Amino acid sequence: MSSKAYDCLKRIGDVIIENKDFLTDLDREIGDADHGVNMARGFEAVIGKVPEDQEDIGAAFKTCGMTLLSTVGGASGPLYGTAYMDSGKVLAGKTSIEKEDVSAVFDAAIAGIQKRGKAERGEKTMLDSIMPARDAYNEAIAAGEDMIPALEKACEAAREGIEFTKTIHATKGRASYLGDRSIGHQDPGATSITLTLETITNFLKEVK
């Protein structure tokens, strides 16, 4: 019987693979045209590497991160790999997720992405979705919301973050070479991180 940790990562992988062409098309406009292809290949490997009966969520996320790091090319491998590995550290030994764990995962993932990517919010990267999502989540929890409604607000903020990336020019990665010509295009990383967050939220709705 598969564990919830495996099932969640499998669901994320399925969504990334389903959106492979969409993410690649976004990347074709401002990058190397490989984001969707690379991420899909990475999650195909993740699904094969994470033990189906792994109850330890932290261990499953660590394996996911290490696998992405070793199989995904370009910037996405180090960024996503580090995000999952650092999230795995704060979830070590846990077999269920509580609302404070989500805050810790947001913080760990963001810190890992910033450490690897040397990026800040407002530079047309995945941070422009995940940082507003973290802030919206924490604000909702502080206001007394339960985890799922708070995550739904995080997803809404992440989607707004995608829209924001259309209004700014890129200063990181290949997209930065385009200068103002990158304006009008949404960031592929902000899009894939939002898909990930939406998938986790929908999964937790089902199992909570």
C-alpha positions in Angstrom: 0.0 0.0 0.0 1.4 3.4 -0.9 2.0 6.1 1.7 0.5 9.6 1.7 4.0 11.1 1.1 4.4 9.0 -2.1 0.9 9.7 -3.2 1.4 13.4 -2.9 4.7 13.4 -4.8 3.1 11.2 -7.4 0.3 13.6 -7.8 2.7 16.5 -8.2 4.6 14.6 -10.8 1.4 13.7 -12.7 0.5 17.4 -12.8 3.9 18.5 -13.9 4.0 15.8 -16.6 0.5 16.8 -17.8 1.6 20.4 -18.1 5.0 19.6 -19.7 4.2 21.2 -23.1 2.5 24.2 -21.5 5.6 24.9 -19.3 8.0 24.3 -22.2 6.0 26.7 -24.4 6.2 29.4 -21.6 10.0 28.8 -21.4 10.3 29.0 -25.2 9.2 32.6 -25.0 11.9 33.8 -22.6 14.2 30.9 -21.8 15.7 27.7 -23.1 12.4 26.0 -24.0 13.2 23.1 -21.7 11.5 23.8 -18.3 8.5 21.5 -18.8 10.6 18.8 -20.5 13.2 18.9 -17.7 10.7 19.0 -14.9 8.7 16.1 -16.3 11.8 14.0 -16.7 12.8 14.8 -13.2 9.4 13.8 -11.7 9.3 10.6 -13.8 12.6 9.7 -12.0 11.2 10.8 -8.6 8.1 8.5 -8.9 10.5 5.7 -9.5 12.9 6.6 -6.7 10.6 7.4 -3.7 9.6 4.2 -2.0 5.8 3.8 -2.2 5.6 2.8 1.5 7.8 5.7 2.8 5.8 7.0 5.7 8.4 9.6 6.7 7.4 12.7 4.7 10.8 14.4 5.3 12.6 11.4 3.9 10.4 11.3 0.9 10.9 15.0 0.2 14.7 14.6 0.6 14.7 11.7 -1.9 12.6 13.8 -4.3 15.0 16.7 -4.0 18.1 14.6 -4.5 16.5 13.0 -7.5 15.6 16.3 -9.1 19.0 17.7 -8.4 20.6 14.8 -10.3 18.2 14.5 -13.2 16.8 18.0 -14.0 19.0 20.2 -16.2 19.4 23.9 -16.3 18.5 26.1 -13.3 15.4 24.1 -12.3 17.3 21.1 -11.0 19.3 23.0 -8.3 16.4 25.3 -7.4 13.7 22.6 -7.1 16.1 20.0 -5.7 17.3 22.4 -2.9 13.7 23.4 -2.2 12.6 19.9 -1.7 15.7 18.8 0.2 15.5 21.7 2.6 11.8 21.1 3.1 12.6 17.5 3.8 14.8 18.6 6.7 12.0 20.5 8.5 9.6 17.5 7.9 12.1 14.9 9.1 10.3 12.1 11.0 6.8 13.5 10.4 4.0 11.3 9.1 1.4 14.0 8.9 1.3 17.7 8.2 0.1 20.4 10.6 -0.4 24.1 9.9 2.9 25.1 11.5 4.7 22.6 9.3 3.4 24.3 6.2 4.9 27.6 7.4 8.2 25.9 8.1 8.2 24.3 4.6 7.5 27.7 2.9 10.4 29.2 4.8 12.8 26.4 4.1 11.9 26.2 0.4 12.2 29.9 -0.1 15.6 30.1 1.8 16.9 27.2 -0.4 15.8 28.8 -3.6 17.3 32.1 -2.7 20.5 30.5 -1.6 20.9 28.6 -4.9 19.5 31.2 -7.2 20.8 34.4 -5.6 17.5 36.0 -6.4 15.0 38.3 -4.7 11.3 38.9 -5.1 10.5 41.1 -8.1 13.1 39.6 -10.5 10.6 37.5 -12.5 11.4 34.1 -10.9 9.5 31.5 -9.0 10.0 33.6 -5.9 7.4 36.0 -7.2 4.8 33.2 -6.7 6.0 31.4 -3.6 6.9 34.4 -1.5 3.4 36.0 -1.8 1.9 32.5 -1.2 3.9 32.2 2.0 2.9 35.6 3.2 -0.8 35.0 2.4 -0.7 31.7 4.2 0.9 33.1 7.4 -1.5 36.0 7.4 -4.5 33.7 7.2 -3.1 31.4 10.0 -2.5 34.5 12.1 -6.1 35.6 11.6 -7.3 32.2 12.8 -7.9 30.3 9.6 -7.4 26.6 9.4 -4.7 25.1 7.2 -6.7 24.3 4.1 -8.4 27.7 3.8 -5.0 29.3 4.4 -3.5 27.2 1.7 -6.3 28.2 -0.7 -5.4 31.9 0.0 -1.7 31.0 -0.6 -2.7 29.5 -4.0 -4.6 32.6 -4.9 -1.6 34.8 -4.0 0.7 32.5 -6.1 -1.6 32.9 -9.1 -1.5 36.7 -8.6 2.2 36.3 -8.5 2.2 34.7 -12.0 0.3 37.7 -13.3 2.8 40.0 -11.7 5.6 38.4 -13.5 4.0 39.4 -16.8 4.4 43.1 -15.8 8.2 43.1 -15.1 11.4 42.3 -17.0 13.6 39.5 -16.0 17.0 40.1 -14.3 18.0 36.4 -13.8 18.8 33.6 -16.1 18.5 33.5 -19.9 15.3 35.6 -19.8 17.4 38.6 -18.5 19.1 38.8 -21.9 15.8 39.9 -23.4 15.5 43.0 -21.2 12.2 44.7 -21.6 11.2 42.2 -24.3 10.6 39.7 -21.4 7.7 41.9 -20.3 4.3 40.4 -21.2 5.4 36.8 -20.6 4.7 34.9 -17.4 7.6 33.2 -15.7 7.7 29.4 -16.2 9.2 28.8 -12.7 6.5 30.9 -11.0 4.0 28.8 -13.0 5.4 25.4 -12.0 5.7 26.3 -8.4 2.0 27.5 -8.4 0.9 24.2 -10.0 2.9 22.4 -7.3 1.2 24.4 -4.5 -2.3 23.9 -6.0 -1.6 20.2 -6.2 -0.5 19.9 -2.6 -3.5 21.9 -1.5 -5.9 19.7 -3.4 -4.2 16.6 -2.1 -4.4 17.7 1.6 -8.1 18.5 1.1 -8.7 14.9 0.3 -6.6 13.3 3.1 -7.2 15.7 5.9 
